[in-house]
Amino acid sequence: MNYSTDFKSLKGKVSDEEWQARVELAACYRLIDAYEMTDLIYNHVTSRIPGTEHLLINLYGLLYKEITASSLVKIDVEGEIIYKPDTDYGINKSGYVIHGAIHTARPDVKCVLHTHTRAGIAVSAMQCGLLPLSQTSIRFHGHIGYHDFEGPAINLDEREQIVNDLGPHNALVMRNHGLLTCGPSVPEAFNLMYQLEQSCRSQVDAMAAGKDLNVPGENVLAHTAHLYQPGTRRPYGVLEWPAMLRRLDAEQKNSGFPPYWH
């Protein structure tokens, strides 16, 4: 069996647009690892290759810190593999069941992230869902969907319900399962997931303290949520992205793993 993680570089062998999409998505995987939002080899992040209906997704079997631009698999929205490296690793069906449905239904979405973090799963199991307890979590007030658990996401029939439950939002709590965010770019989708994860962590901490919780009034909640929407002030994630890449570049030197841009 060929489970090597030494992949030949695709730079110069794919279009400039595809290469840039690969580098950006590989960086996103590394950032999810850096901010402790991974779950062994599970979960997925997908991004659309500009000017095409093709998506990029991870090989099923690699750690997020091993993923590089050249190791990503090119698929269509139905999960058919267009290109993958010379390896026996394949892709996880759940990746295109969930992600393909959203990419198909939402042409404004260029990137979809899905995680199984401890805090995200904890909040997904709470009947109350995500509470507006902090400035970070209030940004999701009225801007998040909920999808009831139907078992592991391998059934194509579940796709329509996932899309309906996400609706016009860019964040979704998959009950008893985990978290999902999406956006018009990789940086925006990653930033939203980071904020959603922080919201879940702070909620778990606050509830664990066993004290009465303070929730601002509805007028404050609506006003604050509005200020954090992409079209109000700025698209959150874009300004932050170069700083995220600088973090990766600095940590790469001593990581022992191939650079994400390989």
C-alpha positions as CSV (number, residue, x, y, z in Angstrom):
1,M,0.0,0.0,0.0
2,N,1.3,3.5,-0.9
3,Y,0.7,5.8,2.1
4,S,3.6,8.1,1.4
5,T,3.2,11.7,2.3
6,D,6.0,12.9,0.0
7,F,4.0,14.5,-2.9
8,K,5.4,16.0,-6.0
9,S,4.8,19.7,-6.3
10,L,2.1,20.8,-8.7
11,K,3.4,24.3,-9.0
12,G,3.6,25.2,-12.7
13,K,1.6,22.2,-13.6
14,V,-1.8,23.7,-12.8
15,S,-3.2,27.1,-13.6
16,D,-2.1,30.1,-11.5
17,E,-5.6,30.4,-10.1
18,E,-5.7,26.8,-9.0
19,W,-2.3,27.0,-7.5
20,Q,-3.2,30.0,-5.4
21,A,-6.4,28.3,-4.3
22,R,-4.4,25.2,-3.3
23,V,-1.9,27.3,-1.3
24,E,-4.6,29.2,0.5
25,L,-6.6,26.1,1.4
26,A,-3.5,24.3,2.6
27,A,-2.8,27.3,4.8
28,C,-6.3,27.1,6.2
29,Y,-5.8,23.4,7.2
30,R,-2.6,24.3,9.0
31,L,-4.3,27.1,10.8
32,I,-7.0,24.8,12.0
33,D,-4.3,22.7,13.5
34,A,-2.5,25.6,15.0
35,Y,-5.6,26.8,16.8
36,E,-6.4,23.3,18.0
37,M,-9.6,22.7,16.1
38,T,-8.6,19.3,14.6
39,D,-10.0,15.8,15.2
40,L,-7.3,13.3,14.3
41,I,-7.6,12.8,10.5
42,Y,-11.3,13.6,10.3
43,N,-13.2,16.6,9.0
44,H,-12.8,18.7,5.9
45,V,-12.3,22.1,4.4
46,T,-13.2,22.6,0.8
47,S,-12.7,25.6,-1.5
48,R,-13.8,26.2,-5.1
49,I,-11.2,26.6,-7.8
50,P,-11.9,30.1,-9.4
51,G,-13.7,29.9,-12.7
52,T,-14.6,26.3,-12.3
53,E,-17.2,24.0,-10.6
54,H,-14.4,22.0,-9.1
55,L,-13.5,21.8,-5.4
56,L,-10.4,21.1,-3.5
57,I,-10.5,18.7,-0.5
58,N,-8.0,16.9,1.7
59,L,-6.8,13.3,1.4
60,Y,-8.5,11.1,4.0
61,G,-5.7,9.9,6.2
62,L,-3.4,13.0,6.5
63,L,-3.0,15.1,9.6
64,Y,-3.9,18.7,9.0
65,K,-0.3,19.7,9.7
66,E,0.8,17.4,6.9
67,I,-1.5,18.9,4.2
68,T,0.2,20.8,1.4
69,A,-1.0,22.6,-1.7
70,S,0.1,19.6,-3.9
71,S,-1.6,17.0,-1.7
72,L,-5.1,18.3,-2.1
73,V,-7.6,16.4,-4.2
74,K,-9.6,18.0,-7.0
75,I,-13.3,16.8,-7.1
76,D,-16.6,17.9,-8.6
77,V,-19.6,18.7,-6.4
78,E,-20.8,15.1,-6.6
79,G,-17.5,13.8,-5.2
80,E,-16.1,12.4,-8.4
81,I,-12.3,12.7,-8.3
82,I,-10.8,14.8,-11.1
83,Y,-7.3,14.5,-9.8
84,K,-5.5,13.2,-6.8
85,P,-1.9,12.5,-6.0
86,D,-0.3,9.1,-6.5
87,T,-1.3,7.5,-3.2
88,D,-3.7,5.0,-1.8
89,Y,-5.3,7.6,0.4
90,G,-8.8,8.6,-0.9
91,I,-11.4,11.1,0.2
92,N,-14.1,10.9,2.9
93,K,-17.6,10.6,1.5
94,S,-19.0,13.0,4.2
95,G,-16.8,15.7,2.7
96,Y,-18.7,16.0,-0.5
97,V,-22.1,15.0,1.0
98,I,-22.1,18.0,3.3
99,H,-19.8,20.4,1.4
100,G,-21.0,19.6,-2.2
101,A,-24.5,20.4,-1.2
102,I,-23.6,23.8,0.1
103,H,-21.3,24.7,-2.8
104,T,-24.1,23.7,-5.2
105,A,-26.9,25.6,-3.5
106,R,-24.9,28.7,-2.5
107,P,-22.9,30.1,-5.5
108,D,-21.7,32.9,-3.1
109,V,-19.9,30.3,-1.0
110,K,-16.3,29.6,-2.0
111,C,-15.1,27.8,1.1
112,V,-16.8,25.5,3.7
113,L,-15.2,24.3,7.0
114,H,-16.5,21.6,9.3
115,T,-15.1,20.7,12.7
116,H,-15.6,18.3,15.6
117,T,-14.1,20.2,18.5
118,R,-14.7,19.5,22.2
119,A,-16.5,22.8,22.8
120,G,-18.3,22.8,19.5
121,I,-19.7,19.3,20.1
122,A,-20.7,20.3,23.7
123,V,-22.7,23.3,22.5
124,S,-24.2,21.3,19.7
125,A,-25.6,18.9,22.3
126,M,-27.2,21.8,24.3
127,Q,-30.9,22.4,23.7
128,C,-30.3,26.1,24.1
129,G,-27.7,26.2,21.3
130,L,-25.3,29.0,21.1
131,L,-26.0,31.7,23.7
132,P,-25.2,35.4,23.1
133,L,-23.0,35.7,26.2
134,S,-20.1,37.6,24.7
135,Q,-19.3,40.1,22.0
136,T,-17.8,37.3,20.0
137,S,-20.9,35.1,20.2
138,I,-23.4,38.0,19.8
139,R,-22.1,38.3,16.2
140,F,-24.0,35.1,15.5
141,H,-27.3,36.3,17.0
142,G,-29.9,35.8,14.3
143,H,-27.2,34.7,11.8
144,I,-26.8,31.0,12.5
145,G,-28.7,27.8,11.6
146,Y,-29.2,24.5,13.3
147,H,-29.3,21.0,11.7
148,D,-30.6,18.0,13.6
149,F,-28.4,14.9,13.8
150,E,-29.3,12.2,11.2
151,G,-26.4,9.9,11.8
152,P,-23.0,10.1,10.0
153,A,-23.3,12.4,7.0
154,I,-23.1,9.7,4.2
155,N,-26.7,9.9,3.0
156,L,-27.2,12.0,-0.1
157,D,-30.8,12.5,1.0
158,E,-29.6,14.6,3.9
159,R,-28.1,17.3,1.6
160,E,-31.3,19.2,1.0
161,Q,-32.0,19.5,4.7
162,I,-28.5,20.7,5.5
163,V,-28.9,23.4,2.9
164,N,-32.4,24.4,4.2
165,D,-31.1,24.6,7.8
166,L,-28.1,26.7,6.8
167,G,-30.4,29.0,4.9
168,P,-28.8,32.4,4.1
169,H,-26.4,32.1,7.0
170,N,-22.7,31.4,7.0
171,A,-22.7,29.4,10.2
172,L,-24.4,26.2,11.2
173,V,-24.5,24.2,14.4
174,M,-24.9,20.5,13.5
175,R,-26.6,19.2,16.6
176,N,-24.8,16.4,18.4
177,H,-22.1,16.6,15.8
178,G,-20.1,19.8,15.4
179,L,-19.8,23.1,13.7
180,L,-19.8,24.4,10.1
181,T,-19.0,27.7,8.6
182,C,-18.7,29.0,5.1
183,G,-17.9,32.2,3.2
184,P,-17.0,34.0,0.0
185,S,-13.3,33.3,0.6
186,V,-11.1,31.0,2.6
187,P,-9.9,33.8,5.0
188,E,-13.5,34.8,5.8
189,A,-14.7,31.2,6.4
190,F,-11.7,30.5,8.6
191,N,-12.2,33.6,10.6
192,L,-15.9,32.8,11.2
193,M,-15.0,29.3,12.4
194,Y,-12.4,30.7,14.7
195,Q,-15.0,33.1,16.2
196,L,-17.6,30.4,16.4
197,E,-15.2,28.1,18.2
198,Q,-14.2,30.8,20.7
199,S,-17.9,31.5,21.3
200,C,-18.5,27.8,22.1
201,R,-15.4,27.6,24.4
202,S,-16.4,30.7,26.4
203,Q,-20.0,29.4,26.7
204,V,-18.9,26.1,28.1
205,D,-16.6,27.9,30.5
206,A,-19.3,30.3,31.7
207,M,-21.9,27.6,32.2
208,A,-19.4,25.4,34.0
209,A,-18.8,28.2,36.6
210,G,-22.4,27.6,37.8
211,K,-23.2,31.3,38.2
212,D,-26.2,33.2,36.7
213,L,-25.5,34.2,33.1
214,N,-26.0,37.8,31.9
215,V,-27.5,38.3,28.4
216,P,-27.8,41.8,26.9
217,G,-31.1,43.1,25.8
218,E,-32.5,42.4,22.4
219,N,-31.8,45.9,21.0
220,V,-28.1,45.5,21.9
221,L,-27.9,42.0,20.5
222,A,-29.4,43.0,17.1
223,H,-27.2,46.1,16.9
224,T,-24.0,44.2,17.7
225,A,-24.8,41.4,15.4
226,H,-25.4,43.8,12.6
227,L,-22.0,45.5,13.1
228,Y,-20.2,42.2,12.5
229,Q,-21.9,41.3,9.3
230,P,-19.6,41.3,6.2
231,G,-21.3,44.3,4.5
232,T,-21.5,46.6,7.5
233,R,-17.9,47.5,8.3
234,R,-15.5,45.1,6.7
235,P,-15.3,41.4,5.7
236,Y,-13.8,39.9,8.8
237,G,-10.9,37.5,8.0
238,V,-9.4,39.4,5.1
239,L,-7.4,41.9,7.2
240,E,-6.4,39.1,9.5
241,W,-5.2,36.7,6.9
242,P,-1.6,38.0,6.3
243,A,-1.0,37.8,10.0
244,M,-2.2,34.2,10.0
245,L,0.2,33.4,7.3
246,R,3.1,35.1,9.1
247,R,2.3,32.8,12.1
248,L,2.5,29.7,9.9
249,D,5.7,30.9,8.2
250,A,7.4,31.5,11.5
251,E,6.4,28.2,13.0
252,Q,7.2,26.3,9.8
253,K,11.0,26.5,10.4
254,N,10.9,24.1,13.3
255,S,7.8,22.1,12.5
256,G,9.4,19.0,10.8
257,F,6.6,19.0,8.3
258,P,6.7,20.1,4.6
259,P,5.6,23.7,4.1
260,Y,2.0,24.3,3.2
261,W,3.0,26.0,0.0
262,H,4.7,22.8,-1.4
